Amino acid sequence: MISTLEKEITFRFLKARKKDGFLNVISIFSFIGISLGVAVLIIVMSVMNGFRTELINKIVGFNSHITVKNLWKSN
């Protein structure tokens, strides 16, 4: 799913130099946070779309207790 080029670019920017050790920790937490945020957004949108479909089906399929019809048609 992820190509080797994408992996190389990702690890190149995640790996810090010796003097920038703390930046490595910050970049890893940022990467994990963004990944989790995108995953949660996708899951929430999928669930809400399912609820929307279910709600519309319930409303459209609603039958009333009493149905009033005109039996005498006027011409």
Contact map, one row per residue, 1 for C-alpha under 8 A:
111000000000000000000000000000000000000000000000000000000000000000000000000
111101100000000000000000000000000000000000000000000000000000000000000000000
111111100000000000000000000000000000000000000000000000000000000000000000000
011111110000000000000000000000000000000000000000000000000000000000000000000
001111111000000000000000000000000000000000000000000000000000000000000000000
011111111100000000000000000000000000000000000000000000000000000000000000000
011111111110000000000000000000000000000000000000000000000000000000000000000
000111111111000000000000000000000000000000000000000000000000000000000000000
000011111111100000000000000000000000000000000000000000000000000000000000000
000001111111110000000000000000000000000000000000000000000000000000000000000
000000111111111000000000000000000000000000000000000000000000000000000000000
000000011111111000000000000000000000000000000000000000000000000000000000000
000000001111111100000000000000000000000000000000000000000000000000000000000
000000000111111100000001001100000000000000000000000000000000000000000000000
000000000011111110000001000000000000000000000000000000000000000000000000000
000000000000111111111011000000000000000000000000000000000000000000000000000
000000000000001111111000000000000000000000000000000000000000000000000000000
000000000000000111111000000000000000000000000000000000000000000000000000000
000000000000000111111000000000000000000000000000000000000000000000000000000
000000000000000111111111000000000000000000000000000000000000000000000000000
000000000000000111111111100000000000000000000000000000000000000000000000000
000000000000000000011111110000000000000000000000000000000000000000000000000
000000000000000100011111111000000000000000000000000000000000000000000000000
000000000000011100011111111100000000000000000000000000000000000000000000000
000000000000000000001111111110000000000000000000000000000000000000000000000
000000000000000000000111111111000000000000000000000000000000000000000000000
000000000000010000000011111111100000000000000000000000000000000000000000000
000000000000010000000001111111110000000000000000000000000000000000000000000
000000000000000000000000111111111000000000000000000000000000000000000000000
000000000000000000000000011111111100000000000000000000000000000000000000000
000000000000000000000000001111111110000000000000000000000000000000000000000
000000000000000000000000000111111111000000000000000000000000000000000000000
000000000000000000000000000011111111100000000000000000000000000000000000000
000000000000000000000000000001111111110000000000000000000000000000000000000
000000000000000000000000000000111111111000000000000000000000000000000000000
000000000000000000000000000000011111111100000000000000000000000000000000000
000000000000000000000000000000001111111110000000000000000000000000000000000
000000000000000000000000000000000111111111000000000000000000000000000000000
000000000000000000000000000000000011111111100000000000000000000000000000000
000000000000000000000000000000000001111111110000000000000000000000000000000
000000000000000000000000000000000000111111111000000000000000000000000000000
000000000000000000000000000000000000011111111100000000000000000000000000000
000000000000000000000000000000000000001111111110000000000000000000000000000
000000000000000000000000000000000000000111111111000000000000000000000000000
000000000000000000000000000000000000000011111111100000000000000000000000000
000000000000000000000000000000000000000001111111110000000000000000000000000
000000000000000000000000000000000000000000111111111000000000000000000000000
000000000000000000000000000000000000000000011111111100000000000000000000000
000000000000000000000000000000000000000000001111111110000000000000000000000
000000000000000000000000000000000000000000000111111111000000000000000000000
000000000000000000000000000000000000000000000011111111100000000000000000000
000000000000000000000000000000000000000000000001111111110000000000000000000
000000000000000000000000000000000000000000000000111111111000000000000000000
000000000000000000000000000000000000000000000000011111111100000000000000000
000000000000000000000000000000000000000000000000001111111110000000000000000
000000000000000000000000000000000000000000000000000111111111000000000000000
000000000000000000000000000000000000000000000000000011111111100000000000000
000000000000000000000000000000000000000000000000000001111111110000000000000
000000000000000000000000000000000000000000000000000000111111110000000000000
000000000000000000000000000000000000000000000000000000011111110000000000000
000000000000000000000000000000000000000000000000000000001111111000000000000
000000000000000000000000000000000000000000000000000000000111111100000000000
000000000000000000000000000000000000000000000000000000000000111110000000000
000000000000000000000000000000000000000000000000000000000000011111100000000
000000000000000000000000000000000000000000000000000000000000001111100000000
000000000000000000000000000000000000000000000000000000000000000111110000000
000000000000000000000000000000000000000000000000000000000000000111111000000
000000000000000000000000000000000000000000000000000000000000000001111100000
000000000000000000000000000000000000000000000000000000000000000000111110000
000000000000000000000000000000000000000000000000000000000000000000011111100
000000000000000000000000000000000000000000000000000000000000000000001111100
000000000000000000000000000000000000000000000000000000000000000000000111110
000000000000000000000000000000000000000000000000000000000000000000000111111
000000000000000000000000000000000000000000000000000000000000000000000001111
000000000000000000000000000000000000000000000000000000000000000000000000111
